[in-house]
Amino acid sequence: MSFDPGMLHNNGHTAYANGTGPGIRETGVVEKLLTSYGFIQCSERQARLFFHCSQYNGNLQELKVGDDVEFEVSSDRRTGKPIAVKLLKIKPEVLPEERISGQVVSAIPVHLDGKSAPGQVPTGSVCYERNGEVFYLTYTPDDVEGNIHLDTGDKVSFYMETNKHTGAVSARNIQLVKKKQMRCQGVVCATKEAFGFIERADVVKEIFFHYSEFKGDLEALQAGDDVEFTIKDRNGKEVATDVRLLPQGTVIFEDISIEQFEGTVIKVIPKVPTKNQNDPLPGRISKDTKSKVTLLEGDHIQFNISTDRRDKLERATNIDILPDTFNFTKETREMDMLSAQRNHAVRIKKLPKGTVSFHTQSEQRFVGVVEKEIMAANKNASPTKGKEKEAEEGMIAYEDCGVKLSVPYHAKDLEGASYPQVGDKVEFSINEVKRTGQQSAVSIRVLNRNTSNAKRLQGFVATLKDNFGFIETANHDQEIFFHYSELCGDLDNLELGDTVEYTLSKGKGNKVSAEKVTKVAAVNGIGEDVGATVMVGKVVRPLRSVDPSQTEYQGLIEITDEGWGNKGQSYPFGIMGMANKSDCLQKGEVVKFQVCTISQTGQKMACNVVPQRRAMVECVKDQFGFITYEVGESKKLFFHVKEVQDGLELQTGDEVEFSVVLNQRTGKCSACNVRRVSEGPKPVVTPRPDRLVNRLKSITLDDASAPRLVIVRQPRGPDNSKVQLPDVLLL
């Protein structure tokens, strides 16, 4: 269909889509241009307008895509859509460009291979200051001049550029002015009372640092540690500041050749060398010999060449005497044992490790029974009574070729974390000292525990971690550690509150743990005498699984309801006292509970503890939301939509009830079993006033001069639903 300029609705009562009247000019950019029409992207607002080429005032051949134009807005009478008319090409205002000095505040991210991150074009940001106010601009890799990568903190200069379509301002033609002062590396070469020195890795030079500049545990700092630091000038001298430890092996001063060389010593180090203050590496030459051997003139040696990365100086290192040296020097070699005599050995040759042994160990493995346990050392013994044994030795009985024998053993020779007990069957080797013939058992491993005297106890699973857990004792007053390797059965079937049987065992350090843990049929876990009265209280101390910093295992509930007449009275509780074993009771929570009596001890404890939680839904996002319930550090409680009961869709303001569970791996709490109690307030639609209803009835739509409202696009809400337009009366 051809365009007819006469179809424009240009009378003085036209209602324009952008709210402007006739004669008001706008600016924009030609976005698309065809033979007889095109489209303009408005600069002052988000709109794309159609225009006919007959409305252009000028040579149509000179109009191109991207040109800035000025125009008026009218509407097409046939379609009612806004269009651009009376187009006039304008020249963009050319502002005098000024290079701006600034600083990189966020560098463009790169991968380890040096390439930019995949996906959309990566961006960085720079900042500059004007009249005491800081402004931030973005930039891309194409905006940086030269093949360089800018780092955070670099000083730069740039021009500002405004995007015609979006109006966004960015930085372009960025030039590097000054690189940020980089962190230097080195090795601590000396430590004094209040200061030290670092051998730098960039130049052959040492630098001073004060201990107040060391960021870390000063007690652990020692010569030879790798560190990084920043160099600053103080009183005309360079000093190291912000000194921090690096992993050992990070700093490398030299490169050592793979190839080995042979040579002859022509000059040796003097026994009392004069210290040369100009030597950049004092004392380093003493570390170049491989086995601390004394070198003499004429020795035939083998060595590598070390090249210093800083000044490229070379020296011999890893020096080792060749076996044929003594053929050249005609020295006499002797073999003997080192002893505390006045004579001393020189030019000692190191033998392979393990060549000399003072004891022998049997290849045969023996099986025996522990007849005497190791007794722990008496910690209260006086330290002035000579040299006492750390622990009394134990004894193992065994048979060898039909002869009954016994052999002592020590704690250091045990394999595993637990001490063997009397009657345990063990496997071991025998170690014999060559000089004295004394024998002892080593590499001792427990084969079977003696279960005849081991008492089986009952408890309840209180905590389950990654590879270990804790058992609440039958008296509900403490917890016992157990490792999953001691569990007899399938770990996947073990849940909080399950009844188990176990045996107590003492490991190294006399630490008590449970072993041979077996799941058994459930028993009455909390007590037989349960009171019928339901009380209201407040948690004043949670379980230790919730707050590991506390020393007591049990939690504590204080009565808050004055109706019971005993307000302030407290009752302890354990994992078995909770109605929901996986619920995470926080300090300060209001709960309902009953009181029961433990049959073994007669102690009164809280049982059937149920938290009274009600809170409002703060917000709901895609698959999760948050509840206005604080759990540690004033954080809101997280919940997943799959935890909402009955499949309801919660809205902001809904009142809910819920349980709190603790993720043992991450230590974070979340809500589960979320149930909506009441719905939040909904927005109420205000009815139309009577005067507006009467006014609308009097309007005649056939009157061409009457006010008219044109809907450009039907609005939609955030959930893509239709939105009802308010009643509008145009005068």
C-alpha positions in Angstrom: 0.0 0.0 0.0 1.4 3.4 -1.0 1.8 6.2 1.6 -0.3 9.3 1.2 1.0 12.4 3.1 -2.5 13.8 3.1 -3.6 10.9 5.4 -1.6 12.6 8.3 -3.8 13.7 11.2 -2.3 17.1 11.8 -5.1 19.2 13.3 -4.4 21.0 16.6 -6.2 18.5 18.8 -4.1 15.4 17.9 -3.0 13.3 20.9 0.5 12.1 20.2 1.9 8.8 21.5 4.9 10.5 23.2 2.8 13.2 24.9 4.1 16.1 22.8 2.1 18.6 20.8 2.5 19.7 17.2 5.6 21.7 16.4 7.9 20.2 19.0 11.0 18.8 17.4 12.8 15.6 18.3 16.2 14.2 17.3 17.1 10.6 16.4 19.3 8.4 14.3 18.4 6.8 10.9 18.3 3.1 11.8 16.9 1.6 8.5 16.6 3.2 5.0 14.8 1.6 2.0 13.7 3.0 -1.3 10.6 4.9 -0.2 10.6 4.7 3.6 12.7 4.1 6.7 12.9 4.0 10.5 14.3 6.3 13.1 15.6 5.4 16.6 14.7 8.3 18.9 17.5 9.7 21.0 15.5 11.1 24.0 13.3 8.1 24.5 12.9 4.4 23.7 10.9 4.5 20.5 11.3 3.5 16.8 9.3 5.6 14.3 8.4 5.0 10.7 9.0 7.8 8.1 8.2 8.3 4.4 11.0 9.6 2.2 8.7 12.4 0.9 8.9 13.9 4.4 12.6 14.4 4.1 13.6 18.0 3.5 16.8 17.7 1.4 18.6 15.5 -1.1 17.5 11.9 -0.4 20.7 10.6 -1.9 22.8 12.2 0.9 20.7 10.5 3.6 22.4 7.4 5.1 21.9 5.0 7.9 23.4 6.4 11.1 22.8 10.1 10.2 21.4 12.4 12.9 18.0 13.9 12.0 15.5 16.2 13.5 11.7 15.7 13.0 8.2 16.1 14.3 5.9 13.4 15.5 2.5 12.9 14.0 0.1 9.9 13.6 -1.1 8.0 10.6 -4.9 8.5 10.3 -5.4 5.1 8.8 -3.5 3.1 11.5 -3.3 5.5 14.3 0.4 4.7 14.8 3.0 7.5 15.5 5.2 8.4 12.6 8.0 11.0 11.9 7.4 13.9 9.6 9.3 17.0 8.4 12.7 15.4 8.6 15.8 17.5 8.5 19.4 16.2 8.6 21.5 17.8 11.2 25.2 17.8 11.8 26.2 16.2 15.1 27.6 18.6 17.6 31.4 18.2 17.6 32.6 18.8 21.1 36.3 19.6 21.7 37.8 16.3 22.8 39.8 16.4 26.0 42.0 13.5 27.3 40.9 12.6 30.8 43.3 11.1 33.4 41.9 8.2 35.4 42.6 4.8 36.9 41.5 1.3 36.1 39.2 0.1 38.8 38.2 -3.3 37.2 40.4 -5.0 34.7 38.9 -7.1 31.8 38.8 -10.7 33.1 41.0 -13.3 31.3 41.4 -17.1 31.6 44.6 -18.8 32.6 45.5 -19.2 28.9 45.4 -15.4 28.5 42.2 -15.4 26.3 39.1 -13.4 27.2 36.3 -15.1 28.9 33.8 -16.8 26.5 30.3 -15.4 25.8 29.6 -11.7 25.5 32.3 -9.2 24.9 34.2 -8.7 28.3 34.3 -5.2 29.7 36.3 -3.4 32.3 35.8 -0.1 34.0 37.9 3.1 34.7 37.2 6.1 36.9 38.1 9.7 36.9 37.5 12.6 39.3 35.7 15.9 38.6 35.0 18.6 41.2 35.5 16.2 44.0 33.1 13.6 42.5 34.2 10.2 41.1 32.7 9.0 37.8 32.9 5.4 36.4 33.0 4.4 32.6 33.2 1.0 31.0 35.5 -0.1 28.2 36.2 -3.1 26.0 39.5 -4.6 24.7 39.0 -2.6 21.4 39.1 0.6 23.3 42.7 0.0 24.5 45.5 1.4 22.3 48.4 -1.0 21.8 48.5 -4.7 22.4 48.6 -4.4 26.2 46.5 -5.7 29.1 45.5 -3.2 31.7 45.5 -4.3 35.4 43.5 -2.9 38.3 45.2 0.2 39.6 47.0 1.2 36.4 47.0 5.0 35.6 45.5 5.7 32.2 44.2 8.6 30.0 41.2 8.4 27.6 38.4 10.1 25.7 34.7 9.9 26.5 32.2 8.6 23.9 28.4 8.7 23.9 26.5 5.9 22.2 23.9 7.4 19.8 21.3 4.7 20.4 21.5 4.1 24.1 23.1 7.4 25.4 25.6 5.3 27.4 28.9 7.0 28.0 32.1 4.9 27.7 35.9 5.3 27.5 37.8 5.0 24.3 41.4 5.4 23.0 42.7 4.4 26.4 46.5 4.9 26.8 48.6 3.5 29.6 50.3 6.2 31.6 51.8 4.3 34.5 51.6 0.7 35.6 50.5 0.0 39.2 53.4 -0.7 41.5 53.7 -4.5 41.4 54.3 -6.8 44.3 57.9 -8.0 44.6 59.1 -11.4 45.8 62.1 -12.6 47.8 63.4 -14.8 50.5 64.0 -13.8 54.1 67.8 -14.0 54.6 68.2 -12.5 58.1 66.0 -11.9 61.2 66.9 -9.7 64.1 65.1 -8.6 67.2 62.7 -6.1 65.6 63.6 -6.2 61.9 64.9 -8.4 59.1 66.3 -8.5 55.6 64.9 -9.9 52.4 66.9 -11.1 49.4 65.0 -9.8 46.4 64.2 -11.9 43.4 64.2 -9.1 40.9 67.7 -7.7 41.5 70.8 -8.9 43.3 70.1 -6.8 46.4 68.8 -7.1 50.0 66.0 -4.9 51.4 65.2 -4.0 55.0 61.8 -4.6 56.6 60.4 -3.9 60.1 58.4 -6.6 61.9 55.4 -4.3 62.1 55.1 -4.6 58.3 54.8 -8.4 58.4 51.1 -9.6 57.9 51.0 -13.0 59.6 52.2 -15.0 62.6 55.5 -13.4 63.5 56.5 -16.4 65.6 56.5 -18.6 62.5 58.6 -16.3 60.4 62.2 -17.6 59.9 65.1 -17.3 57.5 64.5 -19.1 54.2 60.7 -18.3 54.0 59.4 -17.1 50.7 57.6 -13.7 50.9 56.1 -11.0 48.8 56.2 -7.3 49.6 55.7 -3.7 48.3 58.6 -1.3 48.0 58.3 2.2 49.4 60.7 5.1 50.0 61.2 6.2 53.6 63.8 8.9 54.4 65.4 8.4 51.1 65.8 4.6 51.5 63.9 1.7 50.0 62.1 -0.5 52.6 59.7 -3.5 52.2 56.1 -3.0 53.4 53.0 -5.2 53.6 55.2 -8.4 53.8 53.2 -11.6 53.4 54.2 -15.3 53.3 54.2 -17.3 50.1 54.2 -21.1 49.6 57.6 -22.6 49.9 59.3 -23.0 46.5 57.5 -20.0 44.9 60.7 -17.8 44.7 63.4 -19.2 42.4 66.7 -17.3 42.1 68.6 -19.6 39.7 68.3 -22.1 36.9 70.4 -25.3 37.3 71.6 -27.0 34.2 70.5 -30.6 33.5 73.8 -31.5 32.0 76.6 -32.4 34.4 80.2 -31.4 34.0 83.5 -32.7 35.3 86.5 -30.6 36.5 89.4 -30.3 38.9 89.6 -28.1 42.0 92.3 -25.5 41.5 91.6 -23.3 44.5 89.8 -24.1 47.7 87.8 -21.9 50.1 89.9 -20.6 53.0 89.1 -22.0 56.4 88.6 -18.4 57.8 87.3 -16.5 54.8 87.2 -12.7 54.8 83.6 -11.4 54.6 83.2 -9.4 51.4 80.5 -6.8 52.0 80.1 -6.4 48.2 79.3 -10.1 47.7 75.6 -10.2 46.8 75.2 -13.8 48.0 77.3 -14.2 51.2 77.6 -17.8 52.4 75.9 -19.3 49.4 79.1 -21.1 48.2 79.0 -23.3 51.3 75.7 -24.8 50.1 77.0 -25.9 46.7 78.7 -29.1 47.9 76.4 -32.1 47.6 77.4 -34.0 50.8 79.3 -31.4 52.9 82.5 -33.0 51.8 85.8 -31.1 52.3 87.3 -30.2 48.9 91.0 -30.1 48.4 93.1 -28.9 45.5 93.4 -31.5 42.8 90.1 -33.2 43.6 88.3 -34.6 40.6 84.7 -33.5 40.8 81.3 -33.6 39.1 79.0 -30.6 39.2 76.1 -28.7 37.6 76.2 -25.0 36.5 73.8 -22.6 38.2 72.8 -19.4 36.4 71.4 -16.6 38.5 68.2 -15.2 36.9 69.0 -11.7 38.0 72.5 -11.0 36.8 73.2 -14.1 34.7 76.3 -15.0 36.8 77.3 -18.7 36.7 78.8 -20.9 39.4 79.3 -24.5 40.1 76.8 -26.3 42.3 75.8 -29.8 43.4 79.5 -30.6 43.6 80.3 -34.2 44.3 83.7 -36.0 44.4 84.2 -38.6 41.7 85.3 -42.1 42.9 88.6 -41.9 41.0 89.7 -38.8 43.0 91.6 -40.9 45.6 93.6 -42.6 42.8 94.9 -39.1 41.8 95.5 -37.8 45.4 97.0 -41.2 46.7 95.0 -40.8 50.0 94.6 -43.8 52.3 90.9 -44.8 53.0 89.9 -46.5 56.2 86.7 -48.0 57.4 85.5 -47.7 61.0 82.6 -46.8 63.3 82.2 -43.3 64.4 82.8 -43.0 68.2 83.4 -40.4 70.8 87.2 -40.4 70.7 89.7 -37.6 70.4 90.5 -38.7 66.9 88.2 -37.2 64.2 87.2 -38.4 60.8 87.9 -36.3 57.7 86.6 -36.6 54.1 83.8 -38.8 55.1 82.0 -40.6 52.2 78.3 -40.9 52.5 76.8 -44.4 51.9 73.3 -45.1 50.5 70.6 -44.7 53.1 69.9 -47.9 54.9 73.4 -49.4 54.4 74.2 -49.1 58.1 71.6 -50.5 60.5 71.8 -51.0 64.3 69.0 -53.5 64.4 67.3 -56.2 62.4 63.6 -56.9 61.9 62.2 -60.3 61.2 60.6 -60.9 57.8 58.3 -63.4 59.5 55.0 -62.2 61.0 54.0 -63.6 64.4 50.5 -63.9 66.0 50.1 -63.5 69.7 47.7 -62.3 72.5 48.1 -59.2 74.6 48.7 -60.2 78.2 49.6 -56.8 79.5 48.3 -53.4 78.2 50.4 -50.2 77.9 49.9 -48.0 80.8 49.8 -44.2 80.1 52.6 -42.1 81.6 51.9 -40.4 85.0 51.4 -36.8 84.2 51.7 -35.8 87.9 55.2 -37.4 88.2 57.9 -35.0 89.4 60.2 -33.9 86.5 63.2 -33.9 88.8 63.3 -37.7 89.3 65.7 -38.5 86.5 64.8 -39.8 83.1 61.5 -41.7 83.4 59.8 -43.6 80.6 56.9 -41.8 78.9 54.7 -44.9 79.2 55.1 -48.4 80.7 55.7 -51.1 78.0 53.1 -53.8 77.3 53.6 -57.5 76.8 52.5 -59.9 74.1 52.5 -63.8 74.5 53.1 -65.9 71.5 54.5 -69.3 70.3 57.4 -70.0 68.1 58.1 -73.6 67.1 56.0 -74.9 70.0 57.8 -72.8 72.6 55.8 -70.2 74.5 57.5 -66.8 74.5 56.7 -63.2 75.4 58.0 -60.0 73.9 57.5 -56.3 75.1 56.0 -53.6 72.9 55.7 -49.8 73.0 53.0 -47.3 71.9 55.2 -46.0 69.0 55.2 -49.4 67.3 51.3 -49.7 67.0 49.6 -49.5 63.7 46.2 -47.7 63.9 44.7 -45.3 66.3 43.5 -47.7 69.1 45.5 -49.3 71.9 45.2 -53.1 72.1 43.5 -54.5 75.3 44.2 -57.6 77.3 43.1 -60.7 75.4 43.2 -59.0 71.9 44.7 -61.1 69.2 47.5 -59.2 67.4 50.0 -59.7 64.5 53.5 -58.3 64.7 57.2 -58.5 63.7 60.2 -58.8 66.0 62.9 -56.2 66.1 66.4 -57.1 67.6 69.1 -54.6 68.6 72.4 -55.9 67.2 74.6 -54.6 70.0 72.5 -55.9 73.0 70.3 -58.6 71.4 67.2 -57.0 73.0 63.9 -57.9 71.3 60.6 -56.0 71.0 57.4 -56.2 68.9 57.0 -53.7 66.1 54.4 -53.1 63.3 51.7 -54.3 65.7 48.2 -54.7 64.1 45.1 -55.8 66.0 43.4 -58.8 64.4 40.5 -59.6 66.7 39.2 -57.8 69.7 38.5 -59.7 72.9 34.7 -59.4 73.2 34.3 -61.6 76.2 34.8 -58.7 78.7 33.7 -55.9 76.4 30.4 -54.4 77.6 27.9 -53.5 74.9 26.2 -50.2 75.5 23.1 -48.6 73.9 22.7 -45.1 72.5 21.0 -42.9 69.9 22.5 -41.4 66.7 22.8 -37.6 67.5 25.0 -36.3 64.6 26.0 -37.5 61.1 28.9 -35.8 59.4 30.9 -36.6 56.2 32.9 -39.6 57.6 32.0 -39.7 61.3 29.2 -39.1 63.7 28.2 -38.9 67.4 26.1 -41.1 69.6 23.9 -39.8 72.4 24.4 -42.0 75.5 21.5 -43.8 77.1 21.4 -41.2 79.9 21.1 -38.4 77.3 23.8 -36.4 79.0 26.8 -36.7 76.6 27.9 -37.8 73.1 30.4 -40.4 72.0 32.5 -40.1 68.8 32.4 -42.9 66.2 34.0 -43.3 62.7 32.0 -44.8 59.9 34.6 -47.5 59.5 33.3 -48.9 62.8 29.7 -49.1 61.6 28.4 -52.6 61.1 25.8 -52.2 58.4 24.7 -49.9 55.6 25.4 -46.3 56.3 22.5 -45.2 54.0 20.0 -46.8 56.4 21.3 -44.9 59.4 19.3 -41.8 60.4 19.2 -39.4 63.3 17.5 -40.9 66.4 18.2 -44.5 65.4 19.0 -46.8 68.4 22.5 -48.4 68.2 24.7 -50.7 70.3 28.4 -50.0 70.6 31.6 -50.8 72.6 33.8 -48.1 74.2 37.4 -48.0 73.2 40.4 -45.8 74.2 42.6 -44.6 71.4 45.9 -42.7 71.5 45.8 -39.9 74.0 43.2 -41.8 76.0 40.4 -40.4 73.8 37.2 -42.4 74.2 35.3 -43.5 71.0 32.7 -46.0 70.0 33.5 -49.1 67.9 31.5 -51.9 66.5 28.5 -49.7 66.1 25.4 -51.7 65.2 21.8 -50.5 64.5 19.2 -52.3 66.7 15.5 -52.2 67.1 14.1 -48.9 68.4 13.5 -48.6 72.1 11.8 -46.1 74.3 14.6 -43.5 73.9 13.6 -40.7 76.2 11.9 -42.1 79.3 8.9 -44.0 80.5 7.2 -41.4 82.8 6.1 -38.6 80.5 4.0 -35.8 82.0 0.7 -34.9 80.3 1.1 -31.2 80.8 2.3 -29.3 77.7 4.5 -26.4 78.7 5.7 -23.3 76.8 9.4 -22.3 77.0 12.3 -20.7 75.3 15.6 -22.3 74.1 18.4 -20.7 76.2 21.1 -23.2 75.0 20.9 -25.3 71.8 22.5 -28.7 71.2 26.2 -28.8 70.6 25.6 -30.0 67.0 24.0 -26.6 66.4 26.7 -24.6 68.3 30.0 -26.5 68.3 31.6 -23.8 70.4 29.8 -24.8 73.6 31.2 -27.4 75.9 27.9 -29.0 77.1 26.2 -31.5 74.8 22.7 -31.0 76.1 20.4 -28.1 75.2 18.4 -26.2 77.8 14.8 -24.9 77.8 13.5 -22.3 80.2 9.8 -22.1 81.1 8.3 -18.7 80.0 4.6 -19.2 80.6 3.6 -17.8 84.0 0.5 -20.0 84.0 2.5 -23.0 85.1 3.7 -21.2 88.3 7.3 -22.2 87.9 8.5 -19.6 85.4 12.3 -19.6 85.0 12.7 -23.3 85.7 15.0 -25.0 83.1 15.0 -28.5 81.7 17.8 -30.1 79.6 17.1 -31.9 76.3 18.9 -34.1 73.8 18.4 -35.4 70.3 15.8 -37.9 71.5 13.8 -35.2 73.2 12.9 -33.5 69.9 9.7 -34.4 68.1 11.5 -33.9 64.7 15.1 -35.3 65.1 16.3 -33.3 62.0 14.9 -30.0 63.3 17.5 -27.3 64.2 16.5 -25.5 67.3 18.1 -22.1 67.6 18.8 -20.1 70.8 15.8 -17.9 71.7 13.2 -20.0 69.9 9.8 -20.5 71.6 8.8 -24.2 71.9 6.2 -26.4 73.4 7.3 -29.5 75.4 6.5 -32.1 78.0 8.6 -33.2 80.9 9.7 -36.9 81.3 11.8 -38.8 83.9 14.9 -40.8 82.8 14.4 -44.3 84.2 18.2 -44.9 84.7 19.1 -41.7 86.5 15.7 -40.2 87.6 16.6 -36.9 85.9 13.8 -34.8 84.5 14.2 -33.7 80.9 12.2 -32.0 78.2 10.7 -34.3 75.6 8.4 -34.0 72.6 9.9 -30.6 71.9 8.1 -28.8 69.1 9.1 -25.3 67.9 6.4 -22.6 67.5 7.5 -20.9 64.4 5.4 -18.4 62.4 6.8 -15.8 60.1 6.1 -13.9 56.9 7.3 -14.6 53.4 9.7 -11.8 52.6 10.2 -12.6 48.9 9.7 -15.5 46.4 12.0 -15.9 43.3 12.1 -18.5 40.6 12.6 -21.7 42.6 13.3 -20.4 46.1 12.5 -17.7 48.6 13.2 -16.2 52.0 11.3 -16.0 55.3 11.6 -13.2 57.8 13.2 -15.5 60.4 16.7 -14.8 61.6 19.2 -17.7 61.7 22.7 -16.5 62.8 24.2 -13.1 61.9 20.7 -11.7 61.3 20.3 -13.6 58.0 16.9 -14.5 56.5 15.9 -18.1 56.3 16.1 -19.8 52.9 13.5 -22.2 51.5 13.0 -24.1 48.2 9.6 -24.2 46.6 9.6 -28.0 46.7 9.5 -27.8 50.5 6.1 -26.0 50.3 3.3 -28.4 51.3 0.2 -29.0 49.1 2.1 -27.5 46.1 0.9 -24.0 46.9 2.5 -20.9 45.3 3.5 -18.6 48.2 3.4 -14.9 47.7 5.1 -12.0 49.6 3.3 -11.3 52.8 1.9 -14.9 53.4 2.2 -16.2 56.9 3.8 -19.7 57.1 4.8 -22.4 59.6 8.0 -24.3 59.0 10.8 -26.5 60.4 14.5 -25.5 60.4 17.2 -28.1 59.3 20.9 -27.7 59.6 23.2 -28.9 56.7 26.0 -30.7 58.5 28.4 -30.2 55.6 27.9 -26.5 55.0 26.8 -25.5 58.5 23.9 -23.4 57.0 20.2 -23.6 58.0 17.2 -23.8 55.7 13.4 -24.2 56.0 11.5 -27.4 55.2 7.9 -28.5 55.6 6.7 -25.0 54.9 2.9 -24.7 55.3 0.9 -21.6 54.6 -1.2 -20.4 57.6 -2.8 -17.3 56.0 -2.6 -15.3 52.9 -1.1 -11.9 52.8 -3.1 -8.8 51.9 -4.0 -8.4 48.2 -4.2 -5.1 46.2 -7.8 -3.9 46.0 -9.1 -2.3 42.7 -10.6 1.1 43.4 -14.0 1.5 41.8 -14.6 4.3 39.2 -16.0 7.4 40.6 -19.6 8.4 39.6 -18.5 11.6 37.9 -16.1 9.7 35.6 -18.8 7.1 34.7 -21.2 9.9 33.8 -18.5 11.7 31.8 -17.7 8.6 29.8 -21.4 8.0 29.0 -21.7 11.5 27.5 -18.7 11.0 25.0 -19.7 10.4 21.4 -17.0 8.3 19.6 -18.3 9.3 16.2 -17.3 12.9 16.7 -14.0 13.5 14.9 -13.1 16.4 17.1 -13.6 14.4 20.3 -10.6 13.4 22.4 -9.2 10.0 21.4 -6.9 7.5 23.1 -4.7 5.3 20.9 -3.2 2.1 22.5 0.2 1.5 20.8 0.9 -1.8 22.6 -1.2 -3.7 25.1 0.8 -3.6 28.4 1.7 -6.8 30.2 2.8 -7.5 33.8 6.1 -9.2 35.0 4.4 -12.6 34.7 3.4 -11.9 31.1 -0.3 -11.4 32.1 -2.5 -8.7 30.7 -2.7 -5.4 32.7 -5.9 -3.5 32.9 -5.5 0.1 31.8 -6.9 2.8 34.1 -9.7 5.0 32.8 -8.3 8.1 31.1 -10.4 11.1 30.1 -8.6 13.3 27.5 -9.9 16.9 27.3 
